[in-house]
């Protein structure tokens, strides 16, 4: 188990693209708790909501980053727009003397676009392609403009947030393609960044207890365990903070280059780094799967 100082990321600069809610918010806040300055971006902010029409905003996340001990800076950005991303990165470069240490590509927003009921040939094509543009193209655009800051300094970490760390089919065509492609983005970036001393990994949570999922089960974080009455697997879920602490641990690891190109998961990283979830537990969704779900659904899959 590796240990770290209370503020190992003090002086570091991070960009969390897609930091409005869920895993992105959890990552942004925990990077702040480790001392980082965090640019929190997304489409939902003081200027209006995204098409998801949810109440969470980048300003709220930035406030939580600062309250945790870092400095949160909200910047409303549509990451499907190269022009907006270029302006964002130019601002970071100007305000931070060209420094960017951590890039987290966590843009998603594909839940309402995912068709879990039909095979590819029965799905709406434009909706599926829109999902890919939103979940994959945004990551490419963001990396294209942000990576030069890291390459210039010959250090940094890129984190691609995905679902699953295996080649296992994820239940429906476009969702599967998007989440698998994001893993491949980390592999490709790792290969091209390695000569420049910059690492790239993909990271997945287990059963993520996001704001939307809490609403789905009709519970709050205070009584979330009541949701297990509807789905026993929910008892093994984890908060966004768990994912955030995994990313913060990676960002603080001086040997993170050894992991570059790998597909990682909270359930493996907690064993190495020793972090806990917000309630002090250490959820292990892979272990739960092996014990309770593998007989019905098959192995979770070998890590890529």
C-alpha positions as CSV (number, residue, x, y, z in Angstrom):
1,X,0.0,0.0,0.0
2,X,1.3,3.4,-0.9
3,X,0.8,6.4,1.3
4,X,0.9,10.1,0.5
5,X,1.0,13.5,2.1
6,X,-2.3,15.2,3.0
7,X,-1.9,17.7,0.1
8,X,0.3,15.9,-2.4
9,X,-1.1,17.9,-5.3
10,X,-0.5,21.4,-3.9
11,X,0.7,23.6,-6.7
12,X,-0.7,21.3,-9.4
13,X,-3.2,22.4,-12.0
14,X,-6.0,20.1,-13.2
15,X,-8.7,20.3,-15.9
16,X,-11.7,18.1,-15.2
17,X,-13.8,18.1,-18.4
18,X,-17.3,17.0,-17.5
19,X,-17.0,18.0,-13.9
20,X,-20.6,19.0,-13.4
21,X,-21.8,15.9,-11.6
22,X,-21.3,12.2,-11.0
23,X,-17.8,10.8,-11.4
24,X,-16.4,14.1,-12.8
25,X,-17.6,16.0,-9.8
26,X,-16.1,13.4,-7.4
27,X,-12.8,13.6,-9.2
28,X,-12.7,17.4,-9.2
29,X,-13.4,17.6,-5.5
30,X,-10.9,15.0,-4.5
31,X,-8.2,16.6,-6.6
32,X,-9.0,19.8,-4.7
33,X,-8.8,17.9,-1.4
34,X,-5.3,16.9,-2.4
35,X,-4.5,20.6,-2.9
36,X,-4.9,21.1,-6.7
37,X,-6.2,24.0,-8.6
38,X,-9.1,22.5,-10.6
39,X,-10.7,24.0,-13.7
40,X,-14.2,22.5,-13.7
41,X,-15.9,22.5,-17.1
42,X,-19.2,21.4,-18.5
43,X,-22.3,22.8,-20.2
44,X,-24.5,23.3,-17.1
45,X,-23.7,26.5,-15.2
46,X,-24.9,29.9,-14.2
47,X,-25.6,30.6,-17.9
48,X,-28.0,27.8,-18.2
49,X,-28.5,24.0,-18.2
50,X,-27.4,21.5,-20.8
51,X,-29.9,19.4,-22.7
52,X,-29.8,16.9,-19.7
53,X,-31.7,19.6,-17.8
54,X,-30.3,18.6,-14.4
55,X,-29.8,21.0,-11.5
56,X,-26.1,20.4,-10.9
57,X,-23.7,23.1,-12.1
58,X,-20.0,23.6,-12.6
59,X,-20.1,26.5,-10.1
60,X,-21.4,24.1,-7.4
61,X,-18.6,21.7,-8.1
62,X,-16.0,24.5,-8.1
63,X,-17.3,25.6,-4.7
64,X,-16.9,22.1,-3.4
65,X,-13.4,21.9,-4.7
66,X,-12.5,25.1,-2.8
67,X,-14.2,23.9,0.3
68,X,-12.2,20.7,0.2
69,X,-9.0,22.6,0.3
70,X,-8.1,23.3,-3.4
71,X,-9.1,26.1,-5.7
72,X,-12.1,25.5,-8.0
73,X,-12.5,27.5,-11.2
74,X,-15.7,27.0,-13.2
75,X,-15.6,27.6,-16.9
76,X,-18.7,26.9,-18.9
77,X,-17.5,24.9,-22.0
78,X,-19.1,22.7,-24.6
79,X,-16.4,20.2,-25.3
80,X,-17.9,19.3,-28.7
81,X,-16.8,22.7,-29.9
82,X,-13.1,23.0,-30.8
83,X,-13.3,26.7,-30.6
84,X,-14.6,26.7,-27.0
85,X,-12.0,24.2,-25.9
86,X,-9.3,26.2,-27.6
87,X,-10.4,29.3,-25.7
88,X,-10.5,27.3,-22.4
89,X,-7.0,25.9,-22.8
90,X,-5.6,29.3,-23.8
91,X,-7.1,30.7,-20.6
92,X,-5.5,27.9,-18.5
93,X,-2.2,28.6,-20.1
94,X,-2.4,32.3,-19.5
95,X,-3.6,32.0,-15.9
96,X,-1.2,29.2,-14.9
97,X,2.0,30.2,-16.8
98,X,1.5,27.4,-19.3
99,X,1.0,24.7,-16.6
100,X,-1.4,21.8,-16.8
101,X,-0.5,18.7,-14.7
102,X,-3.7,16.6,-14.9
103,X,-6.3,16.3,-17.6
104,X,-9.4,14.3,-16.8
105,X,-11.7,13.5,-19.8
106,X,-15.0,12.7,-18.0
107,X,-17.5,14.1,-20.5
108,X,-20.4,11.7,-20.9
109,X,-24.1,12.8,-20.8
110,X,-25.1,9.8,-22.9
111,X,-27.6,8.1,-20.6
112,X,-30.7,9.6,-22.4
113,X,-29.2,8.6,-25.7
114,X,-28.6,4.9,-24.8
115,X,-31.0,2.4,-26.1
116,X,-30.8,-0.7,-23.9
117,X,-33.7,-2.5,-25.6
118,X,-32.7,-3.0,-29.3
119,X,-29.8,-4.3,-31.4
120,X,-27.9,-2.0,-33.7
121,X,-30.1,-2.6,-36.7
122,X,-33.2,-1.6,-34.9
123,X,-31.8,1.6,-33.2
124,X,-32.1,5.2,-34.3
125,X,-28.8,5.8,-36.2
126,X,-28.6,9.6,-35.5
127,X,-29.1,9.1,-31.8
128,X,-26.4,6.5,-31.7
129,X,-24.0,8.6,-33.6
130,X,-24.8,11.6,-31.4
131,X,-23.9,9.4,-28.4
132,X,-20.5,8.7,-29.9
133,X,-19.9,12.3,-30.7
134,X,-20.7,13.4,-27.2
135,X,-18.9,10.6,-25.4
136,X,-15.8,10.1,-27.5
137,X,-15.3,13.0,-29.9
138,X,-15.4,15.5,-26.9
139,X,-12.5,13.6,-25.3
140,X,-10.5,13.8,-28.6
141,X,-11.1,17.5,-29.0
142,X,-10.1,18.2,-25.4
143,X,-6.9,16.2,-25.5
144,X,-6.0,17.8,-28.9
145,X,-5.8,21.2,-27.3
146,X,-4.8,20.4,-23.8
147,X,-1.9,18.0,-24.4
148,X,0.6,20.5,-25.8
149,X,0.7,22.1,-22.3
150,X,1.8,18.8,-20.8
151,X,4.2,17.9,-23.6
152,X,5.9,21.3,-23.3
153,X,6.6,20.6,-19.6
154,X,7.4,16.9,-20.2
155,X,5.2,15.7,-17.3
156,X,1.5,15.1,-16.5
157,X,-1.3,12.6,-16.4
158,X,-4.3,12.1,-18.7
159,X,-7.2,10.2,-17.2
160,X,-10.0,8.8,-19.5
161,X,-13.1,8.0,-17.4
162,X,-15.0,5.0,-18.7
163,X,-17.2,2.0,-17.7
164,X,-15.4,-1.3,-17.3
165,X,-11.7,-2.1,-17.7
166,X,-12.2,-5.2,-19.9
167,X,-13.2,-6.2,-23.4
168,X,-16.5,-7.6,-22.1
169,X,-19.6,-6.5,-24.0
170,X,-21.4,-3.7,-22.1
171,X,-25.0,-4.5,-23.0
172,X,-25.8,-2.4,-26.1
173,X,-24.0,-1.4,-29.2
174,X,-23.3,2.3,-29.1
175,X,-22.8,2.4,-25.3
176,X,-20.3,-0.5,-25.6
177,X,-18.5,1.2,-28.5
178,X,-18.2,4.5,-26.6
179,X,-16.9,3.0,-23.4
180,X,-14.5,0.7,-25.2
181,X,-13.3,3.6,-27.4
182,X,-12.4,5.7,-24.4
183,X,-10.2,2.9,-23.1
184,X,-8.5,2.9,-26.5
185,X,-8.0,6.6,-26.3
186,X,-5.9,6.1,-23.2
187,X,-3.9,3.4,-25.0
188,X,-3.2,5.6,-28.0
189,X,-2.4,8.7,-26.0
190,X,-0.1,6.7,-23.8
191,X,1.9,5.5,-26.8
192,X,2.3,9.0,-28.2
193,X,3.0,10.7,-24.9
194,X,5.5,8.3,-23.5
195,X,8.5,9.9,-25.1
196,X,7.4,13.2,-23.5
197,X,7.1,11.9,-20.0
198,X,3.3,12.1,-19.9
199,X,1.2,9.2,-18.7
200,X,-2.3,8.3,-19.9
201,X,-4.7,5.8,-18.3
202,X,-8.4,4.9,-18.3
203,X,-10.2,4.5,-15.0
204,X,-13.5,2.9,-14.2
205,X,-15.6,3.1,-11.1
206,X,-17.7,0.1,-9.9
207,X,-21.4,0.7,-9.4
208,X,-21.3,4.5,-9.2
209,X,-23.8,6.1,-6.8
210,X,-24.3,9.3,-8.8
211,X,-27.0,11.9,-8.3
212,X,-29.1,10.5,-11.1
213,X,-28.9,7.0,-9.7
214,X,-29.9,8.1,-6.2
215,X,-32.9,9.7,-7.8
216,X,-33.6,6.6,-9.8
217,X,-33.9,4.6,-6.5
218,X,-35.8,7.3,-4.7
219,X,-33.1,7.7,-2.0
220,X,-30.5,10.3,-0.9
221,X,-26.9,9.8,0.2
222,X,-28.2,9.7,3.8
223,X,-30.4,6.7,3.3
224,X,-28.9,5.2,0.1
225,X,-28.9,1.7,1.5
226,X,-32.7,1.6,1.3
227,X,-32.2,1.4,-2.5
228,X,-30.9,-2.2,-2.1
229,X,-34.5,-3.3,-1.6
230,X,-35.0,-2.7,-5.3
231,X,-31.6,-3.9,-6.5
232,X,-29.4,-5.9,-4.1
233,X,-26.3,-4.9,-6.1
234,X,-26.9,-1.3,-5.1
235,X,-25.6,-2.3,-1.6
236,X,-22.2,-2.6,-3.2
237,X,-22.2,0.8,-4.9
238,X,-19.6,3.5,-4.4
239,X,-19.7,7.3,-4.2
240,X,-18.1,9.5,-6.8
241,X,-15.5,10.3,-4.1
242,X,-14.1,6.8,-4.3
243,X,-13.4,7.3,-8.0
244,X,-12.0,10.8,-7.2
245,X,-9.7,9.4,-4.6
246,X,-8.4,6.8,-7.1
247,X,-7.6,9.5,-9.6
248,X,-6.0,11.7,-6.9
249,X,-3.8,8.8,-5.8
250,X,-2.7,8.2,-9.4
251,X,-1.9,11.9,-9.9
252,X,0.2,11.9,-6.7
253,X,2.1,8.7,-7.6
254,X,5.7,9.6,-8.8
255,X,5.8,6.2,-10.6
256,X,2.5,6.6,-12.5
257,X,4.3,6.2,-15.8
258,X,4.6,2.5,-15.0
259,X,0.8,2.4,-15.4
260,X,0.6,4.4,-18.6
261,X,-1.7,2.8,-21.2
262,X,-3.5,0.5,-18.7
263,X,-7.2,0.2,-18.0
264,X,-7.6,0.6,-14.2
265,X,-10.5,0.3,-11.8
266,X,-11.3,1.6,-8.3
267,X,-11.5,-2.0,-7.1
268,X,-7.9,-2.6,-7.9
269,X,-6.5,0.8,-7.1
270,X,-7.8,0.9,-3.5
271,X,-5.7,-2.1,-2.7
272,X,-2.6,-0.4,-3.9
273,X,-3.1,3.0,-2.6
274,X,-5.2,2.3,0.5
275,X,-7.9,5.0,0.0
276,X,-11.5,4.5,1.3
277,X,-14.9,5.7,0.2
278,X,-16.5,8.6,1.9
279,X,-17.9,6.4,4.6
280,X,-14.6,4.7,5.3
281,X,-15.5,1.4,3.5
282,X,-13.6,0.0,0.5
283,X,-16.2,-1.2,-2.1
284,X,-14.9,-4.0,-4.4
285,X,-17.4,-4.5,-7.2
286,X,-15.2,-7.0,-9.0
287,X,-15.3,-9.2,-5.9
288,X,-19.0,-8.8,-5.6
289,X,-19.5,-9.7,-9.2
290,X,-17.3,-12.9,-8.9
291,X,-19.3,-14.0,-5.8
292,X,-22.8,-13.1,-6.8
293,X,-23.2,-12.4,-10.6
294,X,-20.6,-14.4,-12.4
295,X,-22.7,-17.6,-12.5
296,X,-25.5,-15.8,-14.3
297,X,-23.7,-13.3,-16.4
298,X,-20.2,-14.8,-16.9
299,X,-16.9,-13.4,-15.8
300,X,-16.5,-9.7,-15.5
301,X,-13.5,-10.1,-17.7
302,X,-9.7,-9.8,-17.5
303,X,-8.2,-6.3,-17.2
304,X,-7.0,-4.9,-20.5
